[in-house]
Amino acid sequence: MNSTDLDVSIRPQLPNRKDFRIGCIGSGFIMRDCHLVAYRDAGFNPAAIASRTFENAKAAAEQRGIAKVYAAWEELINDPEIEILDIAIPPDKQLEVVKKAVKQKHIQGILCQKPLAMNSREASEIVRLCEEAGIKLGVNSNMRYDQSIRALKALLDRGDLGLPVLATIEMRAIPHWQDFLHQYENVEILNMGIHHIDTFRYLFGNPLKITAVARRDPRTTFRHIDGISQYSFQYANELLATSLDDVWAWPGEGTEKDIYIKWRVVGLDGLAQGTIGWPSYPERQPSTIEYTTKTSPNKWHRPTWDEVWFPDAFQGTMAQLLRAVETDSEPEISGRDNLLTMAVVDGCYKSIAEGRTILFEEVASSFN
């Protein structure tokens, strides 16, 4: 596979119709600086916005050119012109919004944040409500649209790396925008590690076994279980995929920062490795990939691109939902698929609590 092939592979397939009227709930960093920027760049149509605070919603609307601002999200979902609902609020609030949104006949699709809910029971309820209402449900698992991850997926699908043997992710990065996480005990795996868990599923499918360990991070002042986490998945073909996540990765003033996310996949016929660019935000730092393969021996390939995860990847997560509405098909990152990602998250916490390896079927059986 040459660099041109990968260049095509990283770009999302856009819907034919781009003017679906999108109602946006939330006006924080992710909505204001990622969703709305990406949607405008793609030619999508964010038509209305509401937030917990009217002043914040109004400011985001003025900054991003949104015509309608509502004082409450309940008013927004009652607007008969809204066709697509884009939710960017903390995960413990999403079920409440979905319960009311599914009663509105004009809403054809809903994009929820990840995690879909605080637990699998509530996530299953969201999926059930949308399926019964005939509403397409997508989940904003946006690491699937990071450019280096999509390039890696293309290499794997082509078989350029051969049978995968070992996959690793190492995260030393700080999610500075997520102050709301401080109210939860389940912190890292549910809210940040879930990106890596979903990515492993995107690349390799569902694991056979799940093993996780975690510790409280003493650099924080709030109660939590998993400030630093390591989780490993073994697959039926013996592939081992593991991630080490440190999301308060700086000792503090007086020391230098060393912030990064790296990944690597080794197969029988080649290897690929890369970096994720978003820790450099707001600097536009594209993710990277380099790979070497027996199909093109004795050299490294290093394709480059201008797109970045934040905000460009958010075009893909909305586009996959709009295409599903347009073609009456299942979203690429559907709520039903995301339940299996939530099951792996459950498996990680169960492994931590019980100090043992968990079979995936133990936590996924309730979704069958």
N, C-alpha and C positions, 0 to 999 in steps of 0.2 A: 504494500500500500504506500503510495507516495504522499507528499505533503498536500497536494491538491485534493486528494481523496479525503484526508482528514479535515481540511478546511471546509469542505462541504458538510462533513459529518457533524461538526460542532454547531452548526446553525439550525435553529428550530424551524420546523415546518409551520408556516403561518396559515391561518384560516383564509378562505377566499373572501369571506365577509369580515371586515375589520371594525365595522361601526356598531357592533353590539353595545348597548348602553349599559355601562358598568357602574354599579353603586358601590362605593368604597366605605367600609366601616373601620375607623381607626385613622389617626393622623400622626403617629409617631415616626421614628426614623425609617423603619422598614417600609411603611406606606409612602411617606412623603419623599424620601430620597432614593428608594429602590423601585417599588411598584410603579409609582406615577411617572417617574422618569423613563423607565423601561417601556411603559405603555405608550407614552407620547412618541418615543423613538420608533416604536413598531407601527404607529398609526392607529392604535386602539383608541377607544372612546370612553374614558372615565367621565361620567356625566353628572355624578352627585357624590357628596361625601358627608359623613357624620362621624362624630367622635365623642368620647366621654366629656370633653370640654369644647363648647361651641367655638370659643376664641381660637383654639388650636386648629379645629376643622376649617374655620374661615381663613386662617393664615395659610394653611396648606392649599386651600382652593385658590387663593389669590396667587400664590407662588407657582402653582402648576396649571392654572387656567381651567378650573372646574366651575361650571356655571351654577350648580345648585349646592347649597349648604343647608343641612338640616340640623335642628337643635338636638335631635335624638335619633338614634339608629332605628327606632321603631317607626318614625316618620319616613325615613328613607326607604325601608322595605315595603311600606304601603304605597309608594309612588308607582303607579301602573306603568310608567315608562321604563322602569328598571328591568333589564332582562338578565343580567349577570350580577351576582353578589360577590364582592371581594372582601374577605374578612381578615383583618390584621390587628387582632387584639390578643391578650393573654389567653392561653389554652383553657383555663378554667372557666372562661366566659363564652366559649364558642357554642356549646350545646344550647344555651339559652337563646342565642341569636337564631340558630338553625331551627329550633322548635317553632319559632314564629315565622321564619322565612318560608318554610315548606308549605304554609297555608296560603301563600300568595301565588295565584295562578300565573302571574306575569313573569315570575322568576324561573328561568330555564336552567341555570347553572350556578353552582356555588363553589368558590375557591376558598378553602380553609387553610389556616396556617398549620405548620407542624410544630409540636405534636398536635394531632387531631383533637386530643382531649388529655386530661390528666391521667386517665387510666383506660384500659381496654373496654371496660363496661360502657363508659360514656362514649368512647369512640364508636363502638358497635351501634349504640343508639343513634348517633349522627348518621351513620351509613344506612341504618334501617329507615329512618325518617325520610331521607332523600330518595331512597329506592322506592318506597311506597308512594311518594309524591311524584315520581317520574322526573326528578330533578337530577341532572348530572352533577356529581360531586368530585372535585379534584382537590389534591392536597399539594401545598406549596413546598414540596421537597426539592428545593432549588439547587442543591448540590448536583443533582442529576443533570442539570444544565450548565454546570461549570464547564468551561471549554476543554480543559485538560481531561476531565472525567469522560466527556463525550468522545474525545479522541481516543482515550483508552478503551472505551466500550467498542468503538469501531475496530480497533486492532484485535480485541478479543473475539468479536463476531467473525472477523475474517480468518481467524486462526493463526495470525502472524506470530503469536507468542507460544503457540502449541498448548499443551495441557498445562493450565495454571498449577503451580506448586505452592507458592507463598505470596500473600498479599499483605501489605502493612500500610498503616496511616499513623503519622506522628503529628500531634497537634500541640503547639505552644502558642496560644493566641488568647486574646481577651475580648469577650463579647460586651463591649462597653455600653451598648444601648439597652441591655436587658436588666434593668434594675428590678423589674417585677419578679425576677427569679428568686429574690431574697425571701419571699414569703413561702417558698416550697422547701420540703425536705429532699425530694428527688430533684436534683438540680442538673448535673452535667449530662448524664446518659439520656434522660428524657428530653432535654431541651437543646443540647448541642451535639452530643454523641449520636443522637438519632439521625443526624446528617450522614455520619459515617456508616451507621447500621443500614440505613436505607440504600446508601451507595453500594455497599457490599451485596445487598440483595439485587440491586439493579445490575451489577456486573456478573454475579455468580449464582443468583437464585437463593433459595432458603437453605440455611445451614442444617446440619444434622444435630450438632451439639453446641451448647453455649456455656462458656465459662467466663466469669467476671469477678474482678476484685476492685475495691475502691477504698479511699480514705477521705476523711474530713480534711479540708484544706485549712491549715492554721493561719493562713494569710487573710482569712475572712472573719467577720464578726457575727455572722448569722448561722443558725442551726441548719445542718444539712447532712446527708449521707455520703454523697459522691461529689466531692470537689475535684479529686483526681481519680481517673478511672482507667482501667485496662480491661478490655474484653476481647475474647478470642472465639472464633467460630470454626468448627471443623465440618467439612462437607462429606458427602457420601463417597466422593472420589479421593478423600484424604487431604484435599486442599485445606490449608490453614490460613485464615484471614484474621488479623489482629490489629487493634488500634489502641494507642496510648494517648490520653487526652489530659492536658493540663490547661485549664481555662483561666487561671490566675497566675500567669506564667512569668511574673516579674516580682522579684523580692522587694522592690520599692525604691524610693528616693535614695540616691547614693550608689546605685548600681546601674549598669547599662542594660538595656533591653535586648533580648534576642528572641524575636517573635517570628513564628513561621508555621506552616503546615506542609508536610512532605508526604508523598505516597510512593509506593513501589510495588510492582507485580513482576514476579519471576515465573517463567514458564519453561517447558522443556526445549522450546525452540527460540526463545528470546526473552528479553526483559524490557520493561518500560518503567520510567520513574518521572516524577514531576513535583511541582510545587503549586500551591493554591494561593492566588494573589490577594484575596480579600483582607487579610490582616493589615495590608498597607493602606486600606481605605482611610481618608478620601483620595489619596493618590491612586490614579488609575494604573494598577499593576496587573497585567495579564498573567493568568496561570501559565505554567510551562509544562512541556512534555519532551522527553528524549527517549528514544527507543533504539534497540539493536536487535536484529532478527536474522535467522539463518536464511530467510527468503531473500535477503539483501545483505550478504555477509560482510563482516569485518569493517563496519562503519556505524556511526551514530547518526540518527535522523533527528533533527531539531526544528520542527515546524513552528512558526510563530503566527500570532494574530493580534488584532487590536482590541477585540472584545474582552471584557472583564466580567467576573462573577457578579459583583455589585456595581452597577445595577443590571447589566445586560442579560444575565441568566433569567431574570424575572419575566422577560418576554416569553421564554419557553414555557414556564409553568402556567401562565395565562393562555398562551396559544394552544396548548394541549387541551385545555378545557373548552375553549371556543370551537376548536375543531370537532370535539365530541358533540357539542350542541349542534353544530352545523351539519354533521353527518349522522346524527343519532347513533353514536357509537360510544363505547366505554372510554373514558379518559385514560391517557397513557399512565398518569399517576392518579389512579382512582382511589376513592375512599375504601373500596373493598380490598384493593391491593395493599393500601396503607395499613389495614388491620394486621397484616402479617409482619410489617415493620414494627407495629406496636406490640405484637406477640414476642418478637425478639427482644424489645425493650423490657417487657415483663420477665422474659427469661434471664436477662442480665440481673435485674433486681432480685429475682428468686435465687439465682446463683450466689449473689452477695449475701443474702439473708441466711441461706442454708449452708453455705460453704461447700458447694458441690457443683459438678457439671450437670447441666439441665439438658434433657432432650427437647428439641424444638417441638416435637409432637405433644409434649406435656402442656405447653402454653398455647399452641395453635389449635388444639382439638376443639375448643369452643367455637371457632370460627368456621369449622367445616360444615 
